């Protein structure tokens, strides 16, 4: 029995070290070890890529091992010392040994030699995670069944949010530049971004009619600097029938066959739902060698379009070419008020100002204004939310174009400043 207790103590120390490695060794560090062709680096990368499920298994086994160790300690106390005093003494020894030898020491050693420890434990830990995965999954599932489902999480110990610890880990990794950290953070955020948040909305789409003259279509492509143009049915502007490629149109013009028309050059359009995840769409567009997709809403109506460039900009930032003449989404005015393009995402504005503006039911600042007022706003109208005053500066038809955002204290101080 004593040998079993010692074996369990060693096992808890192993689990503590393995859990520290999985928690602190991020994908970037594991990839670097793989590139260096370090032994067992592939297994370490697997653990980093399956961080949530690995932590669930390791922490479930830790609880089971410690409970069993405590029970054995109690039995040993009764068998060797007898009485309540013997049990208390045995349990106290188990607790102290567990804290010192099964928790603090292995975690400290793992942190001091993170890569070496990770490489040493990677293969055995991967086997353990795979083998005990069903048990941990059953425990997690049973536990989740007992909790009201107000918030969807993947487990009691670790969720998919654990992957975002990469951001914090990356900030501690001196080998990563700030731009690299931001890019890695954006890659993980891409999985939580849906197409509706990055698409070009329907009113901003540049489209051409299927019966338009070839010269007119070419002129639109050249004037707007577009390589692909959605084509709509002339009887219904919201019925996209295909996509015209500028290179196909120009090739026909170049060989002097403009009289043939261009209907045969129209290629099939790719349609995707507006709720599709951006990371999934990026992979699908790459696999299909398609650059542009038409976005539809839940009713099958055209909601906008999205390109690979739109998706990549979520990772690397704004990509500007010689044809881009768009106004900035955010402009700081001399009085510290911000002029905001209503297409800016509410989450981006929250991050910019450290605010907590509501995001339910809309994605953009324009949607926030519409949703708050419950009608089409008029220029000059203001709303107050979370300490911010949002003034509608420009309305284009039924769309909000620009808003002015200022902190409420700035607005309240302005009359006083004028009076002085």
LOBA-297954 format. One record per residue (C-alpha): residue in three letters; y, x, z. Coordinates in Angstrom, 2 decimals, m for minus. Layout:
BEGIN
+---------+---------+---------+---------+
| residuo |      py |      px |      pz |
+---------+---------+---------+---------+
|     ALA |       Y |       X |       Z |
...
+---------+---------+---------+---------+
END
This chain:
BEGIN
+---------+---------+---------+---------+
| residuo |      py |      px |      pz |
+---------+---------+---------+---------+
|     UNK |    0.00 |    0.00 |    0.00 |
|     UNK |    2.36 |    2.85 |    0.81 |
|     UNK |    1.63 |    4.43 |   m2.59 |
|     UNK |    2.45 |    1.15 |   m4.32 |
|     UNK |    5.73 |    0.92 |   m2.39 |
|     UNK |    6.68 |    4.46 |   m3.42 |
|     UNK |    5.78 |    3.68 |   m7.03 |
|     UNK |    8.01 |    0.59 |   m6.93 |
|     UNK |   10.84 |    2.68 |   m5.48 |
|     UNK |   10.52 |    5.13 |   m8.38 |
|     UNK |   10.39 |    2.21 |  m10.82 |
|     UNK |   13.62 |    0.72 |   m9.44 |
|     UNK |   15.28 |    4.13 |   m9.79 |
|     UNK |   14.10 |    4.25 |  m13.41 |
|     UNK |   15.44 |    0.74 |  m14.06 |
|     UNK |   18.82 |    1.62 |  m12.50 |
|     UNK |   19.15 |    4.70 |  m14.71 |
|     UNK |   18.07 |    2.77 |  m17.81 |
|     UNK |   20.50 |   m0.07 |  m17.08 |
|     UNK |   23.33 |    2.45 |  m16.68 |
|     UNK |   22.48 |    4.01 |  m20.04 |
|     UNK |   22.34 |    0.66 |  m21.82 |
|     UNK |   25.60 |   m0.49 |  m20.23 |
|     UNK |   27.58 |    2.67 |  m20.89 |
|     UNK |   26.16 |    4.22 |  m24.05 |
|     UNK |   27.85 |    2.40 |  m26.94 |
|     UNK |   26.83 |    2.08 |  m30.57 |
|     UNK |   29.31 |    4.71 |  m31.73 |
|     UNK |   27.91 |    7.36 |  m29.41 |
|     UNK |   24.33 |    6.45 |  m30.34 |
|     UNK |   25.17 |    6.64 |  m34.05 |
|     UNK |   26.63 |   10.11 |  m33.56 |
|     UNK |   23.39 |   11.23 |  m31.90 |
|     UNK |   21.42 |    9.77 |  m34.82 |
|     UNK |   23.59 |   11.68 |  m37.29 |
|     UNK |   22.94 |   14.85 |  m35.27 |
|     UNK |   19.20 |   14.10 |  m35.66 |
|     UNK |   18.63 |   14.24 |  m31.91 |
|     UNK |   15.09 |   13.27 |  m30.80 |
|     UNK |   14.71 |    9.63 |  m29.73 |
|     UNK |   18.27 |    8.82 |  m30.87 |
|     UNK |   16.93 |    5.97 |  m32.98 |
|     UNK |   15.47 |    4.27 |  m29.92 |
|     UNK |   18.78 |    4.72 |  m28.08 |
|     UNK |   20.62 |    3.13 |  m31.00 |
|     UNK |   18.24 |    0.17 |  m30.87 |
|     UNK |   19.06 |   m0.36 |  m27.20 |
|     UNK |   22.79 |   m0.16 |  m27.90 |
|     UNK |   22.47 |   m2.70 |  m30.70 |
|     UNK |   20.42 |   m5.06 |  m28.48 |
|     UNK |   22.48 |   m4.56 |  m25.36 |
|     UNK |   22.51 |   m8.16 |  m24.15 |
|     UNK |   18.76 |   m8.75 |  m24.37 |
|     UNK |   18.01 |   m5.29 |  m22.96 |
|     UNK |   20.21 |   m5.86 |  m19.91 |
|     UNK |   18.59 |   m9.23 |  m19.29 |
|     UNK |   15.13 |   m7.62 |  m19.24 |
|     UNK |   16.12 |   m4.61 |  m17.13 |
|     UNK |   17.99 |   m6.62 |  m14.52 |
|     UNK |   15.25 |   m9.26 |  m14.30 |
|     UNK |   12.67 |   m6.54 |  m13.69 |
|     UNK |   14.97 |   m4.93 |  m11.13 |
|     UNK |   15.13 |   m8.14 |   m9.10 |
|     UNK |   11.35 |   m8.57 |   m9.26 |
|     UNK |   10.70 |   m4.96 |   m8.28 |
|     UNK |   13.07 |   m5.05 |   m5.33 |
|     UNK |   11.73 |   m8.34 |   m4.02 |
|     UNK |    8.19 |   m6.99 |   m4.26 |
|     UNK |    9.24 |   m3.74 |   m2.58 |
|     UNK |   10.81 |   m5.67 |    0.30 |
|     UNK |    7.67 |   m7.76 |    0.72 |
|     UNK |    5.52 |   m4.61 |    0.81 |
|     UNK |    7.88 |   m3.08 |    3.34 |
|     UNK |    7.47 |   m6.13 |    5.53 |
|     UNK |    3.68 |   m5.93 |    5.32 |
|     UNK |    3.74 |   m2.20 |    6.10 |
|     UNK |    5.94 |   m2.83 |    9.10 |
|     UNK |    3.51 |   m5.38 |   10.44 |
|     UNK |    0.45 |   m3.22 |    9.75 |
|     UNK |    1.79 |    0.10 |   11.09 |
|     UNK |    4.28 |   m0.86 |   13.77 |
|     UNK |    3.58 |   m4.51 |   14.52 |
|     UNK |    5.93 |   m7.12 |   15.90 |
|     UNK |    9.40 |   m8.20 |   14.84 |
|     UNK |   10.87 |   m4.79 |   15.64 |
|     UNK |    8.47 |   m3.08 |   13.27 |
|     UNK |    9.31 |   m5.52 |   10.48 |
|     UNK |   13.07 |   m5.05 |   10.99 |
|     UNK |   12.69 |   m1.26 |   11.00 |
|     UNK |   10.52 |   m1.27 |    7.87 |
|     UNK |   12.91 |   m3.56 |    5.99 |
|     UNK |   15.88 |   m1.42 |    7.05 |
|     UNK |   14.13 |    1.70 |    5.72 |
|     UNK |   13.35 |   m0.09 |    2.45 |
|     UNK |   16.99 |   m1.18 |    2.06 |
|     UNK |   18.35 |    2.31 |    2.74 |
|     UNK |   15.82 |    3.95 |    0.42 |
|     UNK |   16.51 |    1.38 |   m2.28 |
|     UNK |   20.26 |    1.92 |   m2.10 |
|     UNK |   20.14 |    5.71 |   m1.95 |
|     UNK |   17.09 |    6.61 |   m4.04 |
|     UNK |   16.73 |    3.51 |   m6.20 |
|     UNK |   20.37 |    2.76 |   m6.96 |
|     UNK |   23.15 |    5.24 |   m6.19 |
|     UNK |   21.35 |    8.50 |   m7.01 |
|     UNK |   19.81 |    7.50 |  m10.37 |
|     UNK |   23.02 |    5.81 |  m11.54 |
|     UNK |   25.11 |    8.82 |  m10.59 |
|     UNK |   22.76 |   11.21 |  m12.38 |
|     UNK |   22.68 |    8.95 |  m15.44 |
|     UNK |   26.47 |    8.83 |  m15.60 |
|     UNK |   26.80 |   12.61 |  m15.24 |
|     UNK |   24.27 |   13.22 |  m18.01 |
|     UNK |   24.54 |   10.01 |  m19.99 |
|     UNK |   23.36 |   11.23 |  m23.39 |
|     UNK |   20.54 |   13.38 |  m22.02 |
|     UNK |   19.34 |   10.56 |  m19.76 |
|     UNK |   19.61 |    8.05 |  m22.56 |
|     UNK |   17.57 |   10.19 |  m24.95 |
|     UNK |   14.95 |   10.84 |  m22.26 |
|     UNK |   14.52 |    7.17 |  m21.36 |
|     UNK |   15.18 |    5.54 |  m24.75 |
|     UNK |   11.64 |    5.14 |  m26.08 |
|     UNK |   10.05 |    4.00 |  m22.83 |
|     UNK |   12.92 |    1.60 |  m22.18 |
|     UNK |   12.65 |    0.13 |  m25.68 |
|     UNK |    8.92 |   m0.46 |  m25.14 |
|     UNK |    9.65 |   m2.03 |  m21.75 |
|     UNK |   12.31 |   m4.32 |  m23.19 |
|     UNK |   10.05 |   m5.44 |  m26.00 |
|     UNK |    7.06 |   m5.95 |  m23.73 |
|     UNK |    8.84 |   m7.79 |  m20.93 |
|     UNK |   11.22 |   m9.63 |  m23.23 |
|     UNK |    9.27 |  m12.93 |  m23.18 |
|     UNK |    9.16 |  m12.93 |  m19.37 |
|     UNK |   12.91 |  m12.35 |  m19.07 |
|     UNK |   13.57 |  m14.95 |  m21.76 |
|     UNK |   11.51 |  m17.51 |  m19.85 |
|     UNK |   13.38 |  m16.76 |  m16.62 |
|     UNK |   16.76 |  m16.98 |  m18.35 |
|     UNK |   15.83 |  m20.22 |  m20.09 |
|     UNK |   14.66 |  m21.79 |  m16.84 |
|     UNK |   17.83 |  m20.69 |  m15.06 |
|     UNK |   20.07 |  m22.02 |  m17.79 |
|     UNK |   18.31 |  m25.39 |  m17.64 |
|     UNK |   19.50 |  m25.76 |  m14.05 |
|     UNK |   23.16 |  m25.17 |  m14.89 |
|     UNK |   25.49 |  m27.76 |  m16.50 |
|     UNK |   26.21 |  m26.61 |  m20.05 |
|     UNK |   29.97 |  m26.46 |  m19.94 |
|     UNK |   30.13 |  m22.99 |  m21.34 |
|     UNK |   27.55 |  m21.51 |  m23.66 |
|     UNK |   26.30 |  m18.13 |  m22.44 |
|     UNK |   23.18 |  m16.25 |  m23.36 |
|     UNK |   22.04 |  m15.37 |  m19.86 |
|     UNK |   22.94 |  m14.89 |  m16.20 |
|     UNK |   23.21 |  m11.10 |  m16.39 |
|     UNK |   24.44 |  m10.28 |  m19.85 |
|     UNK |   25.87 |  m12.23 |  m22.74 |
|     UNK |   27.03 |  m11.38 |  m26.21 |
|     UNK |   30.34 |  m10.50 |  m24.57 |
|     UNK |   28.60 |   m7.37 |  m23.27 |
|     UNK |   28.89 |   m6.00 |  m26.79 |
|     UNK |   32.64 |   m6.11 |  m26.42 |
|     UNK |   32.32 |   m3.55 |  m23.63 |
|     UNK |   32.26 |   m1.17 |  m26.57 |
|     UNK |   36.02 |   m1.49 |  m26.63 |
|     UNK |   36.32 |   m0.29 |  m23.06 |
|     UNK |   33.71 |    2.39 |  m23.58 |
|     UNK |   35.46 |    3.53 |  m26.72 |
|     UNK |   38.71 |    3.92 |  m24.82 |
|     UNK |   36.93 |    6.36 |  m22.53 |
|     UNK |   35.47 |    8.30 |  m25.45 |
|     UNK |   37.90 |   11.08 |  m26.25 |
|     UNK |   36.22 |   11.58 |  m29.62 |
|     UNK |   37.58 |    8.26 |  m30.91 |
|     UNK |   41.09 |    7.98 |  m32.26 |
|     UNK |   43.11 |    4.83 |  m31.42 |
|     UNK |   42.75 |    3.62 |  m35.01 |
|     UNK |   38.98 |    4.03 |  m34.82 |
|     UNK |   38.83 |    2.09 |  m31.55 |
|     UNK |   40.89 |   m0.73 |  m33.06 |
|     UNK |   38.63 |   m0.86 |  m36.12 |
|     UNK |   35.47 |   m0.99 |  m34.03 |
|     UNK |   37.00 |   m3.76 |  m31.91 |
|     UNK |   37.85 |   m5.69 |  m35.07 |
|     UNK |   34.30 |   m5.38 |  m36.39 |
|     UNK |   32.94 |   m7.09 |  m33.27 |
|     UNK |   35.68 |   m9.72 |  m33.35 |
|     UNK |   34.73 |  m10.52 |  m36.95 |
|     UNK |   31.59 |  m12.23 |  m35.66 |
|     UNK |   33.77 |  m14.68 |  m33.69 |
|     UNK |   36.16 |  m15.36 |  m36.57 |
|     UNK |   35.52 |  m18.25 |  m38.92 |
|     UNK |   36.59 |  m18.48 |  m42.55 |
|     UNK |   39.24 |  m21.12 |  m41.82 |
|     UNK |   41.19 |  m18.56 |  m39.80 |
|     UNK |   41.51 |  m16.02 |  m42.63 |
|     UNK |   41.49 |  m18.11 |  m45.81 |
|     UNK |   44.42 |  m18.78 |  m48.12 |
|     UNK |   45.15 |  m22.49 |  m47.50 |
|     UNK |   44.95 |  m24.98 |  m50.36 |
|     UNK |   48.75 |  m25.31 |  m50.86 |
|     UNK |   49.06 |  m21.54 |  m51.35 |
|     UNK |   46.22 |  m21.25 |  m53.86 |
|     UNK |   47.12 |  m20.18 |  m57.39 |
|     UNK |   44.94 |  m22.16 |  m59.79 |
|     UNK |   44.89 |  m22.95 |  m63.51 |
|     UNK |   43.79 |  m26.04 |  m65.40 |
|     UNK |   40.63 |  m25.84 |  m67.48 |
|     UNK |   42.54 |  m27.08 |  m70.55 |
|     UNK |   45.47 |  m24.66 |  m70.22 |
|     UNK |   46.27 |  m22.35 |  m73.14 |
|     UNK |   44.82 |  m18.86 |  m72.95 |
|     UNK |   48.27 |  m17.28 |  m73.15 |
|     UNK |   49.46 |  m19.40 |  m70.22 |
|     UNK |   46.49 |  m18.43 |  m68.07 |
|     UNK |   46.98 |  m14.74 |  m68.87 |
|     UNK |   50.66 |  m15.07 |  m68.05 |
|     UNK |   49.82 |  m16.53 |  m64.60 |
|     UNK |   47.36 |  m13.72 |  m63.89 |
|     UNK |   49.89 |  m11.05 |  m64.87 |
|     UNK |   52.85 |  m12.66 |  m63.11 |
|     UNK |   50.98 |  m13.20 |  m59.83 |
|     UNK |   49.00 |   m9.96 |  m60.02 |
|     UNK |   45.65 |  m11.72 |  m59.63 |
|     UNK |   42.31 |  m10.59 |  m60.99 |
|     UNK |   40.58 |  m13.96 |  m60.40 |
|     UNK |   41.89 |  m17.46 |  m60.83 |
|     UNK |   40.17 |  m20.65 |  m59.63 |
|     UNK |   39.94 |  m23.18 |  m62.46 |
|     UNK |   40.37 |  m26.90 |  m61.78 |
|     UNK |   39.50 |  m30.01 |  m63.70 |
|     UNK |   42.71 |  m31.23 |  m65.42 |
|     UNK |   41.83 |  m34.77 |  m64.29 |
|     UNK |   41.62 |  m33.73 |  m60.64 |
|     UNK |   43.53 |  m30.75 |  m59.30 |
|     UNK |   41.25 |  m30.61 |  m56.25 |
|     UNK |   38.06 |  m30.30 |  m58.30 |
|     UNK |   37.39 |  m26.58 |  m58.77 |
|     UNK |   35.04 |  m26.10 |  m61.73 |
|     UNK |   34.84 |  m22.32 |  m61.81 |
|     UNK |   36.65 |  m19.00 |  m61.63 |
|     UNK |   38.34 |  m17.13 |  m64.50 |
|     UNK |   38.37 |  m13.32 |  m64.41 |
|     UNK |   41.49 |  m11.64 |  m65.72 |
|     UNK |   39.45 |   m8.84 |  m67.31 |
|     UNK |   37.51 |  m11.39 |  m69.39 |
|     UNK |   40.70 |  m13.13 |  m70.50 |
|     UNK |   42.49 |   m9.88 |  m71.36 |
|     UNK |   39.48 |   m8.61 |  m73.27 |
|     UNK |   39.57 |  m11.68 |  m75.49 |
|     UNK |   43.28 |  m11.30 |  m76.07 |
|     UNK |   42.85 |   m7.59 |  m76.83 |
|     UNK |   40.38 |   m8.22 |  m79.66 |
|     UNK |   42.63 |  m10.89 |  m81.18 |
|     UNK |   40.41 |  m13.86 |  m80.40 |
|     UNK |   42.91 |  m15.86 |  m78.44 |
|     UNK |   42.40 |  m18.84 |  m80.75 |
|     UNK |   38.82 |  m19.26 |  m79.52 |
|     UNK |   39.99 |  m20.57 |  m76.18 |
|     UNK |   38.57 |  m19.40 |  m72.88 |
|     UNK |   36.46 |  m22.21 |  m71.44 |
|     UNK |   33.27 |  m20.21 |  m72.06 |
|     UNK |   34.64 |  m17.37 |  m69.90 |
|     UNK |   34.74 |  m19.50 |  m66.75 |
|     UNK |   32.19 |  m18.34 |  m64.20 |
|     UNK |   30.53 |  m20.41 |  m61.50 |
|     UNK |   32.47 |  m20.68 |  m58.28 |
|     UNK |   31.00 |  m19.87 |  m54.87 |
|     UNK |   31.65 |  m22.55 |  m52.24 |
|     UNK |   31.47 |  m21.90 |  m48.49 |
|     UNK |   32.22 |  m24.10 |  m45.45 |
|     UNK |   35.38 |  m23.38 |  m43.52 |
|     UNK |   33.38 |  m22.96 |  m40.30 |
|     UNK |   31.26 |  m20.09 |  m41.65 |
|     UNK |   31.43 |  m16.84 |  m39.70 |
|     UNK |   33.35 |  m14.09 |  m41.45 |
|     UNK |   30.73 |  m11.41 |  m40.84 |
|     UNK |   28.04 |  m13.57 |  m42.46 |
|     UNK |   30.26 |  m14.35 |  m45.45 |
|     UNK |   31.11 |  m10.69 |  m45.96 |
|     UNK |   27.42 |   m9.78 |  m46.16 |
|     UNK |   26.68 |  m12.67 |  m48.52 |
|     UNK |   29.55 |  m11.81 |  m50.87 |
|     UNK |   28.42 |   m8.18 |  m50.94 |
|     UNK |   24.83 |   m9.13 |  m51.71 |
|     UNK |   25.87 |  m11.57 |  m54.45 |
|     UNK |   28.48 |   m9.16 |  m55.91 |
|     UNK |   31.07 |  m11.94 |  m55.64 |
|     UNK |   34.67 |  m11.23 |  m54.70 |
|     UNK |   36.07 |  m14.73 |  m54.18 |
|     UNK |   34.79 |  m17.92 |  m52.56 |
|     UNK |   36.26 |  m21.40 |  m52.49 |
|     UNK |   36.41 |  m22.90 |  m48.98 |
|     UNK |   35.58 |  m26.55 |  m48.38 |
|     UNK |   35.99 |  m28.66 |  m45.27 |
|     UNK |   33.43 |  m30.95 |  m43.64 |
|     UNK |   34.18 |  m33.67 |  m46.18 |
|     UNK |   33.65 |  m31.39 |  m49.17 |
|     UNK |   37.35 |  m31.25 |  m49.98 |
|     UNK |   38.98 |  m27.98 |  m51.03 |
|     UNK |   40.51 |  m26.31 |  m47.96 |
|     UNK |   41.43 |  m22.93 |  m49.45 |
|     UNK |   39.94 |  m19.73 |  m50.78 |
|     UNK |   38.86 |  m16.44 |  m49.28 |
|     UNK |   38.29 |  m13.02 |  m50.83 |
|     UNK |   36.52 |   m9.90 |  m49.71 |
|     UNK |   39.98 |   m8.37 |  m49.26 |
|     UNK |   40.87 |  m11.11 |  m46.73 |
|     UNK |   37.73 |  m10.30 |  m44.76 |
|     UNK |   38.26 |   m6.54 |  m44.88 |
|     UNK |   41.84 |   m6.97 |  m43.69 |
|     UNK |   40.43 |   m8.40 |  m40.47 |
|     UNK |   38.83 |   m4.98 |  m39.90 |
|     UNK |   41.24 |   m2.41 |  m41.35 |
|     UNK |   44.50 |   m4.34 |  m41.19 |
|     UNK |   46.82 |   m5.53 |  m43.93 |
|     UNK |   46.02 |   m4.16 |  m47.40 |
|     UNK |   49.16 |   m4.06 |  m49.54 |
|     UNK |   49.25 |   m3.30 |  m53.25 |
|     UNK |   52.00 |   m3.17 |  m55.87 |
|     UNK |   51.79 |   m6.93 |  m56.39 |
|     UNK |   52.20 |   m7.93 |  m52.76 |
|     UNK |   55.72 |   m9.12 |  m51.99 |
|     UNK |   55.00 |  m11.30 |  m49.02 |
|     UNK |   57.41 |  m11.61 |  m46.15 |
|     UNK |   56.22 |  m10.21 |  m42.80 |
|     UNK |   54.40 |  m12.64 |  m40.56 |
|     UNK |   56.43 |  m11.48 |  m37.56 |
|     UNK |   60.08 |  m10.40 |  m37.61 |
|     UNK |   61.99 |   m9.33 |  m34.51 |
|     UNK |   65.59 |  m10.54 |  m34.60 |
|     UNK |   68.53 |   m8.75 |  m32.92 |
|     UNK |   68.60 |  m11.25 |  m30.02 |
|     UNK |   64.88 |  m10.46 |  m29.36 |
|     UNK |   63.85 |  m13.81 |  m30.76 |
|     UNK |   60.88 |  m13.61 |  m33.12 |
|     UNK |   60.81 |  m15.24 |  m36.52 |
|     UNK |   57.17 |  m16.21 |  m37.05 |
|     UNK |   55.48 |  m17.26 |  m40.26 |
|     UNK |   53.71 |  m20.51 |  m39.42 |
|     UNK |   50.51 |  m19.13 |  m41.00 |
|     UNK |   50.16 |  m16.65 |  m38.13 |
|     UNK |   47.13 |  m17.38 |  m35.98 |
|     UNK |   47.77 |  m18.79 |  m32.52 |
|     UNK |   45.41 |  m16.18 |  m31.07 |
|     UNK |   47.48 |  m13.43 |  m32.72 |
|     UNK |   50.68 |  m14.88 |  m31.24 |
|     UNK |   49.04 |  m15.11 |  m27.82 |
|     UNK |   48.01 |  m11.47 |  m28.06 |
|     UNK |   51.45 |  m10.44 |  m29.26 |
|     UNK |   53.32 |  m12.18 |  m26.44 |
|     UNK |   50.68 |  m12.18 |  m23.72 |
|     UNK |   50.80 |  m15.98 |  m23.75 |
|     UNK |   48.15 |  m18.68 |  m23.42 |
|     UNK |   49.17 |  m21.18 |  m26.07 |
|     UNK |   46.49 |  m23.83 |  m26.69 |
|     UNK |   44.17 |  m23.28 |  m29.67 |
|     UNK |   42.03 |  m26.41 |  m29.61 |
|     UNK |   42.08 |  m28.26 |  m32.91 |
|     UNK |   44.17 |  m25.77 |  m34.90 |
|     UNK |   44.23 |  m22.12 |  m35.90 |
|     UNK |   47.84 |  m21.38 |  m36.91 |
|     UNK |   51.26 |  m21.65 |  m35.32 |
|     UNK |   52.07 |  m24.37 |  m37.85 |
|     UNK |   49.02 |  m26.29 |  m36.70 |
|     UNK |   50.11 |  m25.83 |  m33.09 |
|     UNK |   53.50 |  m27.38 |  m33.85 |
|     UNK |   51.92 |  m30.29 |  m35.75 |
|     UNK |   49.33 |  m30.90 |  m33.04 |
|     UNK |   51.86 |  m30.79 |  m30.22 |
|     UNK |   54.37 |  m33.11 |  m31.89 |
|     UNK |   51.77 |  m35.36 |  m33.51 |
|     UNK |   53.87 |  m35.71 |  m36.67 |
|     UNK |   55.65 |  m33.76 |  m39.38 |
|     UNK |   58.44 |  m31.84 |  m37.61 |
|     UNK |   62.03 |  m31.56 |  m38.76 |
|     UNK |   64.02 |  m28.36 |  m38.98 |
|     UNK |   65.71 |  m27.47 |  m35.70 |
|     UNK |   63.18 |  m29.33 |  m33.56 |
|     UNK |   61.89 |  m27.44 |  m30.52 |
|     UNK |   58.87 |  m27.54 |  m28.26 |
|     UNK |   58.31 |  m25.76 |  m24.93 |
|     UNK |   54.86 |  m24.34 |  m24.22 |
|     UNK |   53.68 |  m21.74 |  m21.69 |
|     UNK |   57.14 |  m20.40 |  m21.02 |
|     UNK |   57.98 |  m20.15 |  m24.73 |
|     UNK |   60.47 |  m22.14 |  m26.78 |
|     UNK |   59.32 |  m22.68 |  m30.36 |
|     UNK |   62.00 |  m23.84 |  m32.80 |
|     UNK |   61.10 |  m25.08 |  m36.27 |
|     UNK |   63.30 |  m23.08 |  m38.62 |
|     UNK |   61.95 |  m24.07 |  m42.02 |
|     UNK |   59.88 |  m27.00 |  m43.28 |
|     UNK |   58.47 |  m26.90 |  m46.80 |
|     UNK |   57.46 |  m30.41 |  m47.82 |
|     UNK |   55.04 |  m31.45 |  m45.10 |
|     UNK |   54.32 |  m27.88 |  m44.04 |
|     UNK |   55.93 |  m25.77 |  m41.36 |
|     UNK |   57.14 |  m22.56 |  m42.99 |
|     UNK |   58.93 |  m20.54 |  m40.29 |
|     UNK |   59.47 |  m20.91 |  m36.55 |
|     UNK |   61.59 |  m19.05 |  m34.05 |
|     UNK |   59.85 |  m18.08 |  m30.83 |
|     UNK |   61.73 |  m17.03 |  m27.72 |
|     UNK |   60.90 |  m16.82 |  m24.07 |
|     UNK |   62.38 |  m19.70 |  m22.15 |
|     UNK |   64.50 |  m17.44 |  m19.95 |
|     UNK |   66.15 |  m16.03 |  m23.08 |
|     UNK |   67.06 |  m19.52 |  m24.25 |
|     UNK |   68.40 |  m20.52 |  m20.83 |
|     UNK |   70.42 |  m17.30 |  m20.54 |
|     UNK |   72.01 |  m17.71 |  m23.99 |
|     UNK |   74.61 |  m20.40 |  m22.97 |
|     UNK |   75.62 |  m18.33 |  m19.96 |
|     UNK |   76.14 |  m15.32 |  m22.16 |
|     UNK |   78.26 |  m17.40 |  m24.56 |
|     UNK |   80.35 |  m18.69 |  m21.69 |
|     UNK |   81.17 |  m15.19 |  m20.51 |
+---------+---------+---------+---------+
END
